[in-house]
Every structure is written in structure tokens, then in C-alpha cells.
Amino acid sequence: MGVRTLPGNPDITLKLRKNARARRMTLRISRIDGAVTLTVPRGVSERDALAFALEKQDWVRGHLGKQETRVLVGPGVRLQIAGTDVDLVQGTGKRLVVTANTVALPVPVETGRRHLQAWLKEQARAELSRASDRYAHALGRSYTGLTLRDTRSRWGSCSSTGALMYSWRLILAPRPVMEYVAAHEVAHLQEMNHSPAFWRLVEQLYGPCKDARTWLRTEGPNLHRFRFEA
């Protein structure tokens, strides 16, 4: 059906999606980016779908209001990078300048954001590679490759061929959380499932992981509020 707009203050962008297997109309709000999706069964007209959304708009606006506001990174923003609070400041040159607790962004501001994002990905690769190497060595296994993506549905994965994938945004999480995700994915090199044996292996590699899992569930979606494009 496409994208429609519910008028209001502010307007709400609504994604209408047909699903032949759906038995009723449902509204879903993404915890990651606030996208509002209305799923519509076969036979329901667009007019009826929009009427349903209008009836539920107070509920939608209430939930959207509770979500974290998106943050366009730039001077004045504070990030947590590998567990350390870092302030972004405006630099005067064409290169990123990193100190213990500040990152000076090059000019112009759009260039600064691109350089910062590239640097964050480099830090994520270094940190996650070290953690993956350590856990793989402890397990007596090896992985075939490591890639970074900006995934929204998962923080990491391990393929049947032993290739690891991580979200680069993990560099913005506390270090123990990043380490847990690495242990989780490396454990899949031996146990390609989520059986009791798998979770025992994760705790053997990492230790108790309840706190890290809780953080990812409750705070992880907020890592996506940081935007690098205006």
C-alpha cells in the first residue's frame, strides 16, 4: 500500500503493509527508529486502514513520545565509546583529532560526521576482533571472517561457515556488553543453536551474562538514535 501520513502536530509517517496471512489490522512501532507500520489483511481497503490508524493515533503518539529523541552527532554531543565518555568538539583542521576524552571533528560539519563514523567503525572492528580472537582461542575454534554492518534486527550473527558479523554501533555500548556479544557469536562456532548447552558455553567464555542481555534489550535500541546524516 505504501507510505501515508496521519495529520497532526507533528504528522505521523505511516507504512501500510499488506499481509495475506494477517487476520486483523495491527500497528507496530519500532523501538529502534520509531517507524510506525500498519499491517492490513487481504480485503481491507486503504480507507478502512487509515480510519483504524486515526482511531489509534493517541496510542501511537503516546508511545512515540516515550522514545528517545534522535541525535544528530556533532559538536556538543557526548558519546560513550568502548565504555568511555567522549565529548565531540569542533576542530579547525581537516582531520579527526582524538584525545582521551574528546574528539575534535574536522570542518565542514558534514565531513566531520563522515570522518567520525568511519573512525567509530575502525574502533568497533579493532575491539570486536580482539574479543572474538580471545574467545575463539579459548574455544579452540577459528572463524572465517569478520564484517561490520549497521543492522537493526540483531547485534551479531555467526554463519554456518564460521563468518562473524557485528553491528558497528556496539562500539557505543558499555565494554562488557560488546564483549558479551562477541562471546555469544563465537559460541555459535561450536553450538549453532540456543540450546542449554549453548548458554552454558557462553557463560564458560564470558561469565554470567544476564546483565548484558538485559542492557541490550532495554538500552540497545537507543544506540540507533545517533544519526550521522542530516
PAMARLUM-172556 format. One record per atom (N, C-alpha, C, O): residue in one letter; x, y, z. Coordinates in steps of 0.02 Angstrom, whole numbers, plus 50000, padded with zeros to 5 digits. Example, Ala and Ser with C-alpha at 12.3 -4.5 7.8 and 13.67 -1.06 7.14 Angstrom:
REM residues 2
- rest  xx  yy  zz
- a  50660  49716  50390;
- a  50615  49775  50390;
- a  50660  49835  50390;
- a  50712  49834  50423;
- s  50642  49888  50354;
- s  50684  49947  50357;
- s  50645  50002  50394;
- s  50670  50057  50402;
This chain:
REM residues 230
- rest  xx  yy  zz
- m  50041  49940  50000;
- m  50000  50000  50000;
- m  50043  50063  50000;
- m  50022  50115  49974;
- g  50103  50058  50030;
- g  50147  50116  50027;
- g  50149  50156  50091;
- g  50135  50130  50145;
- v  50169  50219  50085;
- v  50178  50264  50142;
- v  50124  50318  50141;
- v  50110  50348  50089;
- r  50094  50329  50199;
- r  50043  50381  50206;
- r  50059  50424  50267;
- r  50104  50407  50306;
- t  50023  50479  50274;
- t  50035  50525  50329;
- t  49971  50536  50369;
- t  49918  50549  50341;
- l  49978  50529  50436;
- l  49922  50547  50480;
- l  49933  50619  50502;
- l  49984  50634  50533;
- p  49887  50664  50485;
- p  49897  50735  50503;
- p  49894  50746  50578;
- p  49857  50711  50613;
- g  49932  50794  50601;
- g  49932  50810  50672;
- g  49990  50855  50689;
- g  50020  50886  50644;
- n  50007  50859  50752;
- n  50063  50901  50774;
- n  50109  50860  50819;
- n  50100  50859  50880;
- p  50160  50826  50790;
- p  50178  50828  50718;
- p  50140  50775  50679;
- p  50105  50733  50707;
- d  50148  50777  50611;
- d  50121  50725  50570;
- d  50156  50659  50585;
- d  50213  50658  50607;
- i  50121  50604  50573;
- i  50150  50537  50583;
- i  50156  50503  50516;
- i  50107  50496  50480;
- t  50216  50481  50499;
- t  50226  50442  50438;
- t  50207  50370  50452;
- t  50231  50339  50500;
- l  50163  50343  50410;
- l  50134  50277  50421;
- l  50151  50232  50362;
- l  50136  50249  50305;
- k  50181  50174  50376;
- k  50194  50125  50324;
- k  50137  50074  50323;
- k  50126  50039  50373;
- l  50102  50070  50267;
- l  50048  50022  50260;
- l  50074  49960  50224;
- l  50105  49964  50171;
- r  50062  49903  50255;
- r  50089  49841  50228;
- r  50034  49788  50224;
- r  50002  49772  50274;
- k  50024  49761  50164;
- k  49976  49706  50154;
- k  50007  49640  50175;
- k  50065  49626  50159;
- n  49968  49599  50210;
- n  49991  49533  50229;
- n  49933  49484  50223;
- n  49885  49487  50262;
- a  49937  49441  50174;
- a  49882  49394  50162;
- a  49870  49347  50220;
- a  49814  49321  50228;
- r  49920  49336  50262;
- r  49912  49291  50319;
- r  49886  49325  50381;
- r  49867  49292  50430;
- a  49885  49392  50381;
- a  49860  49429  50440;
- a  49785  49419  50448;
- a  49748  49416  50399;
- r  49763  49413  50510;
- r  49692  49402  50524;
- r  49657  49466  50547;
- r  49596  49469  50548;
- r  49698  49516  50565;
- r  49669  49580  50586;
- r  49721  49634  50575;
- r  49780  49621  50563;
- m  49698  49696  50579;
- m  49744  49752  50571;
- m  49785  49761  50635;
- m  49758  49757  50690;
- t  49849  49774  50627;
- t  49893  49784  50685;
- t  49939  49843  50672;
- t  49959  49856  50616;
- l  49955  49879  50726;
- l  50002  49934  50723;
- l  50064  49915  50762;
- l  50060  49888  50817;
- r  50122  49929  50733;
- r  50186  49915  50767;
- r  50230  49976  50763;
- r  50236  50007  50710;
- i  50262  49992  50819;
- i  50308  50048  50822;
- i  50378  50021  50837;
- i  50389  49989  50889;
- s  50424  50033  50792;
- s  50492  50008  50801;
- s  50525  50044  50859;
- s  50524  50105  50863;
- r  50555  50005  50904;
- r  50593  50034  50960;
- r  50659  50063  50936;
- r  50692  50101  50972;
- i  50679  50044  50876;
- i  50745  50064  50851;
- i  50742  50133  50818;
- i  50781  50177  50836;
- d  50695  50143  50771;
- d  50693  50206  50735;
- d  50625  50240  50737;
- d  50615  50291  50704;
- g  50578  50213  50776;
- g  50513  50246  50783;
- g  50467  50237  50723;
- g  50415  50270  50720;
- a  50485  50195  50675;
- a  50443  50185  50616;
- a  50377  50154  50637;
- a  50375  50106  50676;
- v  50322  50180  50609;
- v  50255  50156  50625;
- v  50230  50115  50566;
- v  50224  50141  50510;
- t  50214  50052  50577;
- t  50192  50008  50523;
- t  50122  49982  50539;
- t  50109  49956  50593;
- l  50077  49989  50491;
- l  50009  49962  50496;
- l  50003  49903  50449;
- l  50007  49910  50388;
- t  49994  49844  50478;
- t  49986  49784  50438;
- t  49912  49771  50426;
- t  49872  49773  50472;
- v  49895  49758  50363;
- v  49825  49754  50342;
- v  49811  49687  50309;
- v  49848  49667  50264;
- p  49759  49651  50331;
- p  49741  49587  50299;
- p  49714  49598  50228;
- p  49695  49653  50210;
- r  49713  49546  50191;
- r  49685  49548  50124;
- r  49611  49566  50128;
- r  49575  49542  50173;
- g  49588  49609  50083;
- g  49518  49627  50080;
- g  49501  49691  50117;
- g  49445  49716  50111;
- v  49547  49718  50156;
- v  49536  49780  50193;
- v  49558  49838  50148;
- v  49614  49839  50123;
- s  49515  49887  50140;
- s  49531  49944  50096;
- s  49579  49992  50131;
- s  49585  49992  50192;
- e  49612  50033  50091;
- e  49656  50083  50119;
- e  49617  50133  50161;
- e  49642  50156  50213;
- r  49557  50149  50141;
- r  49515  50195  50179;
- r  49501  50168  50249;
- r  49507  50205  50298;
- d  49483  50104  50253;
- d  49470  50074  50319;
- d  49534  50070  50361;
- d  49532  50078  50422;
- a  49590  50056  50327;
- a  49653  50052  50363;
- a  49672  50119  50394;
- a  49693  50121  50452;
- l  49664  50173  50356;
- l  49681  50239  50382;
- l  49632  50259  50437;
- l  49651  50293  50485;
- a  49570  50239  50431;
- a  49521  50254  50484;
- a  49542  50219  50549;
- a  49536  50248  50603;
- f  49565  50157  50543;
- f  49588  50120  50602;
- f  49648  50156  50634;
- f  49651  50163  50695;
- a  49695  50179  50591;
- a  49754  50213  50618;
- a  49734  50278  50653;
- a  49763  50295  50704;
- l  49685  50314  50625;
- l  49663  50377  50656;
- l  49632  50363  50725;
- l  49642  50403  50772;
- e  49596  50308  50732;
- e  49567  50291  50796;
- e  49621  50277  50848;
- e  49612  50289  50907;
- k  49679  50251  50825;
- k  49733  50231  50870;
- k  49788  50283  50877;
- k  49839  50270  50908;
- q  49779  50342  50847;
- q  49834  50390  50844;
- q  49856  50415  50913;
- q  49914  50430  50923;
- d  49810  50420  50961;
- d  49830  50441  51028;
- d  49878  50390  51059;
- d  49927  50408  51092;
- w  49864  50326  51047;
- w  49909  50273  51072;
- w  49976  50278  51037;
- w  50028  50272  51070;
- v  49976  50289  50972;
- v  50039  50295  50934;
- v  50079  50354  50959;
- v  50139  50348  50971;
- r  50047  50412  50966;
- r  50084  50472  50987;
- r  50111  50464  51059;
- r  50165  50489  51074;
- g  50074  50429  51100;
- g  50097  50417  51168;
- g  50161  50377  51170;
- g  50208  50392  51207;
- h  50163  50324  51129;
- h  50223  50282  51127;
- h  50281  50317  51094;
- h  50338  50310  51116;
- l  50267  50355  51041;
- l  50321  50392  51008;
- l  50351  50444  51055;
- l  50411  50457  51053;
- g  50309  50473  51097;
- g  50333  50523  51144;
- g  50379  50496  51197;
- g  50420  50532  51225;
- k  50374  50430  51210;
- k  50417  50399  51260;
- k  50484  50378  51232;
- k  50529  50361  51270;
- q  50491  50378  51166;
- q  50553  50355  51136;
- q  50606  50410  51139;
- q  50592  50470  51142;
- e  50668  50387  51138;
- e  50724  50433  51139;
- e  50724  50476  51076;
- e  50712  50451  51021;
- t  50738  50541  51084;
- t  50743  50586  51027;
- t  50806  50570  50987;
- t  50858  50556  51015;
- r  50800  50572  50921;
- r  50858  50561  50879;
- r  50910  50616  50889;
- r  50892  50674  50899;
- v  50972  50597  50887;
- v  51027  50644  50899;
- v  51070  50647  50836;
- v  51099  50596  50816;
- l  51075  50705  50806;
- l  51121  50715  50750;
- l  51189  50731  50780;
- l  51198  50783  50812;
- v  51237  50686  50769;
- v  51302  50695  50802;
- v  51337  50757  50776;
- v  51330  50776  50718;
- g  51374  50787  50820;
- g  51411  50848  50803;
- g  51439  50879  50867;
- g  51431  50850  50921;
- p  51472  50936  50861;
- p  51499  50969  50920;
- p  51446  50980  50973;
- p  51390  51000  50959;
- g  51464  50965  51036;
- g  51418  50971  51091;
- g  51385  50907  51112;
- g  51353  50903  51165;
- v  51392  50855  51070;
- v  51362  50789  51086;
- v  51413  50747  51124;
- v  51473  50748  51108;
- r  51390  50710  51173;
- r  51433  50664  51209;
- r  51415  50593  51190;
- r  51356  50574  51190;
- l  51465  50553  51173;
- l  51457  50483  51157;
- l  51494  50441  51208;
- l  51544  50463  51237;
- q  51470  50380  51218;
- q  51509  50331  51256;
- q  51542  50286  51205;
- q  51507  50252  51166;
- i  51608  50285  51204;
- i  51645  50246  51155;
- i  51686  50194  51192;
- i  51733  50210  51228;
- a  51668  50130  51182;
- a  51701  50075  51216;
- a  51702  50086  51292;
- a  51751  50069  51326;
- g  51648  50114  51317;
- g  51640  50123  51389;
- g  51667  50188  51417;
- g  51662  50199  51477;
- t  51694  50231  51375;
- t  51722  50295  51398;
- t  51681  50352  51370;
- t  51667  50354  51311;
- d  51661  50399  51414;
- d  51625  50458  51391;
- d  51672  50504  51352;
- d  51726  50522  51375;
- v  51651  50522  51291;
- v  51691  50564  51247;
- v  51649  50622  51222;
- v  51594  50611  51197;
- d  51675  50682  51228;
- d  51640  50742  51204;
- d  51663  50758  51133;
- d  51723  50757  51118;
- l  51615  50772  51090;
- l  51630  50794  51022;
- l  51637  50870  51021;
- l  51593  50905  51046;
- v  51692  50894  50994;
- v  51704  50966  50990;
- v  51721  50984  50918;
- v  51739  50941  50878;
- q  51715  51048  50902;
- q  51730  51070  50835;
- q  51805  51083  50827;
- q  51834  51123  50864;
- g  51835  51048  50779;
- g  51905  51060  50764;
- g  51913  51115  50713;
- g  51864  51146  50692;
- t  51974  51128  50692;
- t  51988  51181  50643;
- t  52021  51154  50580;
- t  52027  51190  50530;
- g  52043  51091  50582;
- g  52078  51063  50525;
- g  52035  51017  50484;
- g  51973  51018  50489;
- k  52068  50975  50445;
- k  52032  50929  50400;
- k  52036  50857  50424;
- k  52014  50811  50390;
- r  52065  50847  50483;
- r  52071  50779  50510;
- r  52038  50774  50578;
- r  52032  50823  50615;
- l  52017  50713  50594;
- l  51990  50698  50660;
- l  52048  50697  50710;
- l  52099  50666  50698;
- v  52039  50731  50766;
- v  52090  50733  50817;
- v  52062  50701  50880;
- v  52014  50727  50910;
- v  52091  50645  50901;
- v  52064  50606  50957;
- v  52110  50613  51017;
- v  52171  50602  51012;
- t  52082  50631  51075;
- t  52118  50631  51138;
- t  52082  50584  51185;
- t  52036  50548  51165;
- a  52102  50584  51248;
- a  52073  50536  51296;
- a  51998  50544  51303;
- a  51962  50494  51306;
- n  51974  50606  51306;
- n  51903  50616  51319;
- n  51869  50663  51270;
- n  51812  50684  51282;
- t  51902  50680  51215;
- t  51871  50723  51165;
- t  51888  50697  51095;
- t  51940  50666  51084;
- v  51844  50712  51049;
- v  51858  50702  50978;
- v  51842  50767  50943;
- v  51785  50790  50943;
- a  51893  50798  50912;
- a  51884  50859  50875;
- a  51867  50842  50803;
- a  51905  50807  50769;
- l  51810  50867  50781;
- l  51785  50850  50714;
- l  51812  50899  50663;
- l  51814  50959  50675;
- p  51832  50874  50605;
- p  51855  50918  50552;
- p  51798  50958  50522;
- p  51739  50942  50533;
- v  51815  51010  50486;
- v  51765  51051  50452;
- v  51764  51033  50377;
- v  51815  51011  50350;
- p  51706  51042  50344;
- p  51642  51065  50372;
- p  51608  51011  50413;
- p  51633  50955  50417;
- v  51552  51028  50443;
- v  51520  50982  50490;
- v  51499  50916  50458;
- v  51503  50864  50490;
- e  51478  50918  50395;
- e  51458  50856  50361;
- e  51518  50809  50353;
- e  51512  50749  50361;
- t  51575  50839  50337;
- t  51636  50799  50332;
- t  51655  50770  50400;
- t  51677  50713  50405;
- g  51647  50811  50452;
- g  51662  50788  50520;
- g  51622  50727  50539;
- g  51648  50681  50570;
- r  51558  50727  50521;
- r  51516  50669  50537;
- r  51539  50607  50501;
- r  51542  50553  50530;
- r  51556  50614  50437;
- r  51579  50556  50398;
- r  51644  50528  50426;
- r  51653  50468  50432;
- h  51690  50573  50444;
- h  51754  50550  50472;
- h  51743  50516  50540;
- h  51775  50466  50555;
- l  51697  50543  50579;
- l  51684  50514  50645;
- l  51654  50444  50637;
- l  51674  50398  50672;
- q  51607  50436  50592;
- q  51576  50371  50582;
- q  51627  50320  50558;
- q  51628  50263  50582;
- a  51670  50340  50512;
- a  51723  50295  50488;
- a  51769  50275  50545;
- a  51789  50217  50550;
- w  51787  50322  50587;
- w  51831  50308  50644;
- w  51798  50261  50694;
- w  51830  50216  50721;
- l  51734  50272  50707;
- l  51697  50228  50753;
- l  51695  50157  50727;
- l  51701  50109  50765;
- k  51688  50149  50662;
- k  51688  50082  50633;
- k  51756  50049  50640;
- k  51761  49989  50653;
- e  51809  50089  50632;
- e  51877  50062  50642;
- e  51886  50038  50714;
- e  51915  49985  50726;
- q  51862  50078  50762;
- q  51868  50059  50833;
- q  51827  49997  50847;
- q  51849  49953  50885;
- a  51767  49993  50817;
- a  51725  49934  50828;
- a  51759  49872  50801;
- a  51758  49819  50833;
- r  51788  49877  50741;
- r  51822  49819  50712;
- r  51880  49796  50756;
- r  51889  49736  50768;
- a  51919  49844  50780;
- a  51977  49826  50822;
- a  51954  49793  50887;
- a  51981  49741  50906;
- e  51905  49822  50921;
- e  51882  49795  50985;
- e  51849  49727  50976;
- e  51863  49680  51014;
- l  51806  49720  50926;
- l  51770  49657  50916;
- l  51816  49603  50889;
- l  51806  49544  50904;
- s  51866  49622  50850;
- s  51915  49572  50827;
- s  51955  49544  50885;
- s  51965  49484  50890;
- r  51977  49589  50930;
- r  52015  49566  50988;
- r  51974  49519  51031;
- r  51997  49466  51053;
- a  51911  49538  51044;
- a  51868  49496  51086;
- a  51854  49430  51052;
- a  51856  49377  51084;
- s  51839  49432  50987;
- s  51825  49370  50951;
- s  51885  49324  50949;
- s  51878  49263  50957;
- d  51944  49352  50938;
- d  52005  49312  50938;
- d  52015  49278  51006;
- d  52032  49218  51009;
- r  52005  49316  51059;
- r  52016  49289  51126;
- r  51967  49232  51141;
- r  51988  49180  51166;
- y  51904  49241  51125;
- y  51854  49190  51140;
- y  51863  49130  51094;
- y  51854  49073  51115;
- a  51881  49142  51031;
- a  51891  49086  50984;
- a  51951  49043  51007;
- a  51949  48982  51002;
- h  52003  49077  51031;
- h  52062  49040  51056;
- h  52042  48998  51117;
- h  52063  48940  51122;
- a  52003  49027  51162;
- a  51981  48990  51222;
- a  51938  48930  51202;
- a  51939  48878  51236;
- l  51901  48937  51147;
- l  51857  48884  51125;
- l  51894  48831  51083;
- l  51871  48775  51074;
- g  51953  48851  51058;
- g  51990  48805  51015;
- g  51960  48801  50946;
- g  51965  48751  50911;
- r  51928  48856  50925;
- r  51897  48859  50859;
- r  51923  48921  50823;
- r  51956  48963  50853;
- s  51909  48925  50759;
- s  51928  48984  50720;
- s  51869  49007  50678;
- s  51828  48966  50657;
- y  51865  49071  50666;
- y  51812  49097  50623;
- y  51842  49115  50555;
- y  51902  49125  50549;
- t  51799  49120  50505;
- t  51824  49129  50436;
- t  51826  49201  50414;
- t  51856  49217  50363;
- g  51794  49245  50451;
- g  51793  49315  50431;
- g  51753  49356  50480;
- g  51715  49329  50520;
- l  51761  49422  50477;
- l  51725  49466  50522;
- l  51704  49528  50483;
- l  51746  49563  50454;
- t  51640  49542  50481;
- t  51614  49600  50447;
- t  51573  49643  50495;
- t  51549  49619  50546;
- l  51567  49707  50478;
- l  51527  49754  50517;
- l  51470  49780  50474;
- l  51478  49793  50414;
- r  51412  49787  50505;
- r  51354  49816  50471;
- r  51316  49860  50519;
- r  51329  49861  50580;
- d  51269  49898  50492;
- d  51225  49938  50535;
- d  51158  49903  50540;
- d  51108  49929  50516;
- t  51158  49845  50570;
- t  51098  49804  50573;
- t  51049  49830  50625;
- t  51068  49857  50677;
- r  50985  49821  50611;
- r  50933  49844  50656;
- r  50898  49786  50692;
- r  50867  49796  50744;
- s  50903  49726  50664;
- s  50866  49670  50693;
- s  50909  49627  50738;
- s  50882  49587  50777;
- r  50975  49633  50734;
- r  51018  49591  50776;
- r  51085  49627  50787;
- r  51105  49670  50748;
- w  51118  49609  50842;
- w  51182  49640  50858;
- w  51241  49601  50829;
- w  51296  49628  50823;
- g  51229  49539  50812;
- g  51282  49499  50783;
- g  51253  49435  50754;
- g  51195  49418  50766;
- s  51295  49399  50718;
- s  51274  49334  50691;
- s  51337  49294  50676;
- s  51392  49320  50670;
- c  51326  49229  50669;
- c  51379  49182  50650;
- c  51350  49135  50598;
- c  51301  49101  50611;
- s  51380  49134  50539;
- s  51354  49092  50485;
- s  51377  49020  50494;
- s  51420  49005  50535;
- s  51347  48976  50454;
- s  51365  48905  50458;
- s  51436  48894  50434;
- s  51465  48841  50448;
- t  51465  48943  50398;
- t  51535  48937  50375;
- t  51584  48969  50424;
- t  51644  48971  50410;
- g  51559  48994  50480;
- g  51603  49023  50530;
- g  51619  49097  50520;
- g  51667  49122  50549;
- a  51579  49131  50480;
- a  51588  49203  50470;
- a  51549  49242  50523;
- a  51489  49231  50532;
- l  51584  49288  50557;
- l  51552  49328  50609;
- l  51531  49396  50580;
- l  51566  49424  50537;
- m  51474  49421  50603;
- m  51451  49487  50584;
- m  51430  49523  50648;
- m  51397  49493  50692;
- y  51448  49587  50654;
- y  51428  49627  50711;
- y  51401  49695  50688;
- y  51419  49719  50635;
- s  51359  49723  50729;
- s  51339  49793  50719;
- s  51395  49838  50743;
- s  51419  49830  50799;
- w  51416  49884  50701;
- w  51470  49929  50722;
- w  51448  49974  50779;
- w  51491  50001  50814;
- r  51383  49982  50790;
- r  51359  50025  50843;
- r  51373  49997  50913;
- r  51363  50031  50963;
- l  51396  49935  50915;
- l  51415  49907  50980;
- l  51472  49946  51012;
- l  51482  49942  51073;
- i  51510  49983  50972;
- i  51564  50024  51000;
- i  51536  50078  51045;
- i  51573  50106  51086;
- l  51471  50093  51038;
- l  51439  50145  51079;
- l  51408  50115  51142;
- l  51380  50151  51183;
- a  51414  50050  51151;
- a  51387  50015  51210;
- a  51442  50008  51262;
- a  51501  50015  51246;
- p  51424  49994  51325;
- p  51475  49979  51375;
- p  51518  49921  51354;
- p  51494  49874  51321;
- r  51581  49922  51372;
- r  51627  49870  51350;
- r  51603  49799  51369;
- r  51607  49755  51327;
- p  51577  49787  51430;
- p  51554  49719  51446;
- p  51499  49695  51399;
- p  51494  49635  51385;
- v  51457  49740  51374;
- v  51404  49721  51328;
- v  51434  49700  51261;
- v  51415  49649  51232;
- m  51482  49739  51237;
- m  51516  49722  51174;
- m  51551  49655  51180;
- m  51549  49614  51134;
- e  51583  49643  51237;
- e  51618  49580  51248;
- e  51568  49521  51249;
- e  51583  49467  51224;
- y  51510  49533  51279;
- y  51460  49480  51282;
- y  51437  49460  51212;
- y  51431  49400  51197;
- v  51424  49509  51169;
- v  51401  49493  51101;
- v  51454  49453  51064;
- v  51438  49406  51028;
- a  51518  49471  51073;
- a  51571  49432  51042;
- a  51572  49360  51067;
- a  51579  49313  51028;
- a  51565  49352  51133;
- a  51564  49284  51161;
- a  51504  49244  51135;
- a  51510  49185  51119;
- h  51448  49278  51130;
- h  51387  49246  51105;
- h  51397  49219  51034;
- h  51380  49161  51020;
- e  51423  49261  50991;
- e  51431  49240  50921;
- e  51485  49188  50913;
- e  51478  49141  50874;
- v  51540  49195  50949;
- v  51594  49145  50945;
- v  51569  49077  50970;
- v  51589  49025  50944;
- a  51526  49078  51021;
- a  51500  49014  51047;
- a  51461  48976  50993;
- a  51457  48915  50995;
- h  51433  49013  50945;
- h  51397  48981  50890;
- h  51444  48942  50844;
- h  51421  48901  50804;
- l  51509  48954  50848;
- l  51555  48914  50809;
- l  51552  48841  50829;
- l  51567  48796  50790;
- q  51532  48829  50892;
- q  51527  48760  50917;
- q  51454  48738  50923;
- q  51438  48681  50908;
- e  51411  48783  50945;
- e  51340  48766  50955;
- e  51298  48813  50912;
- e  51285  48870  50932;
- m  51276  48790  50853;
- m  51238  48832  50807;
- m  51164  48829  50825;
- m  51121  48808  50786;
- n  51149  48850  50887;
- n  51081  48847  50913;
- n  51079  48891  50976;
- n  51128  48924  50993;
- h  51023  48890  51011;
- h  51017  48924  51075;
- h  50994  48875  51128;
- h  50950  48889  51169;
- s  51024  48817  51127;
- s  51007  48763  51174;
- s  51039  48778  51242;
- s  51080  48823  51248;
- p  51020  48740  51293;
- p  51053  48747  51358;
- p  51128  48739  51353;
- p  51166  48772  51388;
- a  51150  48694  51309;
- a  51223  48684  51300;
- a  51255  48748  51273;
- a  51311  48765  51292;
- f  51220  48782  51228;
- f  51247  48845  51202;
- f  51256  48896  51257;
- f  51308  48927  51263;
- w  51204  48905  51299;
- w  51208  48956  51351;
- w  51261  48939  51404;
- w  51292  48983  51433;
- r  51270  48875  51416;
- r  51324  48855  51462;
- r  51391  48874  51432;
- r  51436  48895  51468;
- l  51398  48866  51367;
- l  51460  48883  51334;
- l  51473  48959  51336;
- l  51530  48980  51346;
- v  51421  48998  51325;
- v  51427  49071  51329;
- v  51453  49091  51398;
- v  51499  49132  51404;
- e  51423  49063  51450;
- e  51444  49081  51518;
- e  51514  49053  51534;
- e  51550  49082  51575;
- q  51532  48998  51502;
- q  51600  48973  51511;
- q  51651  49022  51481;
- q  51704  49033  51510;
- l  51634  49052  51424;
- l  51678  49100  51391;
- l  51677  49169  51424;
- l  51729  49200  51435;
- y  51616  49193  51439;
- y  51607  49262  51460;
- y  51594  49270  51535;
- y  51617  49318  51566;
- g  51558  49223  51563;
- g  51535  49230  51632;
- g  51461  49244  51632;
- g  51429  49242  51579;
- p  51432  49258  51690;
- p  51360  49274  51693;
- p  51342  49331  51645;
- p  51375  49383  51645;
- c  51291  49319  51604;
- c  51276  49367  51551;
- c  51208  49400  51557;
- c  51186  49435  51511;
- k  51173  49390  51613;
- k  51106  49417  51620;
- k  51106  49493  51614;
- k  51063  49520  51580;
- d  51153  49527  51646;
- d  51154  49600  51645;
- d  51165  49626  51574;
- d  51133  49674  51553;
- a  51211  49596  51538;
- a  51225  49618  51469;
- a  51165  49606  51425;
- a  51148  49649  51383;
- r  51131  49550  51433;
- r  51072  49536  51392;
- r  51016  49585  51408;
- r  50981  49608  51363;
- t  51008  49602  51472;
- t  50957  49650  51491;
- t  50973  49719  51463;
- t  50928  49754  51439;
- w  51037  49739  51464;
- w  51056  49804  51437;
- w  51039  49808  51363;
- w  51012  49858  51340;
- l  51055  49757  51326;
- l  51041  49757  51255;
- l  50966  49762  51241;
- l  50945  49796  51194;
- r  50927  49729  51281;
- r  50854  49730  51271;
- r  50824  49798  51288;
- r  50780  49822  51253;
- t  50848  49828  51342;
- t  50817  49890  51365;
- t  50851  49953  51338;
- t  50817  50003  51324;
- e  50917  49952  51331;
- e  50954  50012  51311;
- e  50982  50007  51240;
- e  50996  50058  51209;
- g  50989  49947  51215;
- g  51019  49938  51149;
- g  50986  49978  51093;
- g  51021  50008  51052;
- p  50918  49978  51089;
- p  50887  50016  51035;
- p  50906  50090  51034;
- p  50904  50121  50981;
- n  50925  50117  51092;
- n  50944  50188  51094;
- n  51009  50203  51056;
- n  51022  50261  51039;
- l  51049  50152  51043;
- l  51110  50163  51005;
- l  51095  50187  50934;
- l  51136  50219  50902;
- h  51035  50171  50910;
- h  51016  50191  50843;
- h  50990  50263  50840;
- h  50973  50287  50786;
- r  50985  50296  50897;
- r  50961  50366  50894;
- r  51014  50413  50868;
- r  50999  50469  50847;
- f  51077  50391  50869;
- f  51131  50434  50844;
- f  51133  50431  50768;
- f  51142  50378  50738;
- r  51124  50488  50737;
- r  51121  50493  50664;
- r  51183  50529  50638;
- r  51208  50575  50670;
- f  51207  50508  50580;
- f  51268  50536  50552;
- f  51255  50572  50486;
- f  51301  50594  50452;
- e  51192  50578  50468;
- e  51172  50616  50409;
- e  51115  50663  50427;
- e  51068  50642  50462;
- a  51119  50725  50405;
- a  51067  50773  50420;
- a  51002  50754  50384;
- a  50952  50788  50391;
